[in-house]
């Protein structure tokens, strides 16, 4: 009888859930029924067979102070994850992003299974803050799958083997997305302006960022009654967003279907986006945007003590300039957000210039030639072969 490989995948946020699902799909393409998956994840990983023992939304924690307050809950979830591993006895574990949670899981798994190979998928951004985390990670796992080529030297100098797989967001292809179908779906005319609103995928982002988005949207709608508001929903916060939007005095088009989301990204006149992976997707789709973010005040002050980059948006970092405006912390407020969005709604030349600059900046990030999930699967199987598993 052929032995079935058991792979543990652990993700704690929506972006990690996508990475885990892609890796699972690539491994199944190679191994078929010869692999099974256990672990922690969200909806996309569940579709690939990962039955999570708890809802990962509660682990989407923002800010240092919030993280300290949530530590007892995080420790409980780490214990549940370790208990799952003890029952299922995986051959290998892949721990995806989410530094605080997955590092604790790595330590727990090392105690349980000292010889089991551990892979970290997406390293901490040590080039932007806390370079000491490179040494910590090198002591905690056996291999790093990096999505950025410039990550590798930081970890390799600490003795950690690195495989650069590339950023999976950069292989997104919007060339077949049809903006006319989105307009038809929401009943918008060909000339109606569309504002995409992307408030984040973490409950804490809905708490800290979304109220200021709401204020901005009310101001914009008061001046532009014909402005169409389209809100693509992240599954991790869909219910929270629906509850808030239900009280809005004007119609909002909430979208959950992945294909319609792609159509929306190319149909959008301007986007108001919470900082995160979605900003790269919008840039690839050719949608000009205003980027915003907000933490609790104490957490923000503490974060600024260790964060060294002058920008938070990845394509701004790649371009080394403010291609898309970033309104952070106290600048993330209704009047300033509304003004930045309105400037772009009213100026087609500004929009087109920003679109081109975004394309150029994303090109500097380096579009992968091979699907990163395929390279990640190869690295997992190679490490297993080296260990004789």
RAPESUL-V310737 format. One record per run of one state. SS is the DSSP state (~ for helix, > for strand, _ for the rest). FROM is the first residue (numbers start at 1). LEN is the number of residues. If there is no record, write none. Layout:
SS,FROM,LEN ; SS,FROM,LEN
This chain:
_,1,4 ; >,5,7 ; _,12,2 ; ~,14,21 ; >,35,6 ; _,41,2 ; ~,43,5 ; _,48,8 ; ~,56,4 ; _,60,4 ; ~,64,25 ; _,89,3 ; >,92,5 ; _,97,2 ; ~,99,14 ; _,113,4 ; >,117,5 ; _,122,11 ; ~,133,8 ; _,141,2 ; >,143,4 ; _,147,2 ; ~,149,8 ; _,157,4 ; >,161,4 ; _,165,3 ; ~,168,4 ; _,172,7 ; ~,179,8 ; _,187,7 ; >,194,5 ; _,199,4 ; ~,203,6 ; _,209,1 ; ~,210,14 ; _,224,4 ; >,228,5 ; _,233,5 ; ~,238,8 ; _,246,7 ; >,253,3 ; _,256,2 ; ~,258,10 ; _,268,2 ; >,270,5 ; _,275,2 ; ~,277,9 ; _,286,3 ; >,289,5 ; _,294,3 ; ~,297,10 ; _,307,7 ; ~,314,6 ; _,320,5 ; >,325,4 ; ~,329,3 ; _,332,2 ; ~,334,13 ; _,347,1 ; ~,348,18 ; _,366,6 ; ~,372,15 ; _,387,3
